[in-house]
Amino acid sequence: MNRHHDPNPFDEEEEVNPFSKGTAPASKSRLPPLASEPLGFGQKHDATVDIPLDTMNDSKEKVKELASWEADLKRREREIKRREDAVSKANVPLDDKNWPPCFPIIHHDIANEIPVHAQRLQYLAFASWLGIVLCLTFNVLAVTVCWIRGGGVKIFFLAIIYALMGCPLSYVLWYRPLYRAMRTDSALNFSWFFLFYLLHVGFCIFAAIAPPIVFHGKSLTGILAAIDVFSDHVLVGVYFLLGWVRFILLGVTAEHVGSSENLHVFQGTQVIFDPGFS
């Protein structure tokens, strides 16, 4: 066997310079080939971050929309402020409902809005208005008892009409005009109060007497109606007598409100108004 060409395992291997310009035989190169690897922190989970231009455009549109909303809100605030200034310059009070505290339905603040010299009259008028509300409410109760005892359903419905119409109309027709007249020095409101307060006093007198004009007068708890029903039903008569006392007290309060000693201050002048009640 010819072993002349067998490589000697102890011979030094031929050094190959990989940076030399010459080309070395492929069989002589012992350097392993470089594997092509993707650049990044991971080899398998690398992903290309692609930011679309549409997102940037949408952000700009949202910024413009928010700016438009802000400008519209500022415009509305200026408009509301302008209206409030116009109302305040015109001396038109803003009425916020604050009474009764449990369920506010009207605006009422005598201590802070009515002049000191007119507060006594306003409190008396307020007591008169609360009195008519109480009298008409109790009148419904007394007439209901009379209806149950055989008085007829017509007087019951008439008492309901008195209460549903009398309570709000008394506030709108004479109490609120007086309140506004004392607060804003309005002669028109005071004249309106004076006219309808006469009707209020007349109704109090009519209810306290309860003449047998409408349904024998039993729709109102006056003295004549109380005498009429007392002989038939004592319990109904007691209710009617209590209603009559309430109407008498209401009439006295109304007369005191309309006395000349209370209606002497208006529009900052010492003018005497004598409606002829006293």
Secondary structure, DSSP 8 states (H G I E B T S, - for coil): ---TTS--TTS------TTSSS---TTT--S-------SSS-SSS-------HHHHHHHHHHHHHHHHHHHHHHHHHHHHHHHHHHHHHTT-------BSSSS--B---HHHHS-GGGHHHHHHHHHHHHHHHHHHHHHHHHHHHHIIIII-HHHHHHHHHHHHHHHHHHIIIIIHHHHHHHHH--HHHHHHHHHHHHHHHHHHHHHHH--TTSGGGTTS--HHHHHHHHTT-HHHHHHHHHHHHHHHHHHHHHHHHTSTTTS--BTTB------S--
